[in-house]
Amino acid sequence: MSTWDVLLWGAAPYATIAVLVVGSIWRFRYDRFGWTTRSSQLLESRLLRFASPLFHFGLLVVIVGHAIGLLIPESWTAALGVSELLYHLVAVGLGALAGICTLVGVALLIYRRRRNGPVFSATTGNDKALYLVLVGAIVLGLLTTVLANGITEGYDYRATISPWFRSIFVLQPDVALMVDVPWPFKAHILVGMLLFALFPFTRLVHALSGFAAVRYLFRPYVVYRSRAEARPRRGWEPVGVPGQRRGKPDAPRPTRKP
């Protein structure tokens, strides 16, 4: 176990968590008006209507899959009757499908930003760096899923990477577990940590606002009333025939003989 192993798998995760937490608090405190996706839907919506759901739903499945694979021990799934073969097939099949959907979605989003003039003009250098790291993380994730676990004989990451990941949160990082991990997995983890470090300073920070939306499930109903039931409108009253009382029809006007 070298010094680099200790720095990358023992110190870097805590540095990433510190940047993520402190950076998010700083961004919310001093850049609250910038806490947004900077949506470009008004500039172009036809391609966005297809690419955005494909990317977001694919990414949601990817996140759930990572959470299950990293946080749930292998003994727990075995106790539930899930065999290693079944877990492997579901993880590879569903993970590959979700990864491809996410990659296609982000590729369409990048194509949209590059080909649409107004959208490209609204793209910052921060956005370009984010797309570069995000695509790198997705490609490396597909590489580990398809190549390392689909085509080749496979690698049981739940025996090394998952215990190492859980050891970080109990403040006892088991660096030795990461020494012999294949390089595609190591590269995927390092790019993932870089993505989380950039998280508070990019448009990805809007994902944290999703947690605030949970309160809408428990808020009281909002009562909507039509304009007809609202208070009378203030303003000038229509002018009628002199002597006409408000609310009654106009009296017939007398006719003059020629």
Order of alpha helices (4+ residues) and beta strands (2+ residues): alpha-alpha-alpha-alpha-alpha-alpha-alpha-alpha-alpha-alpha
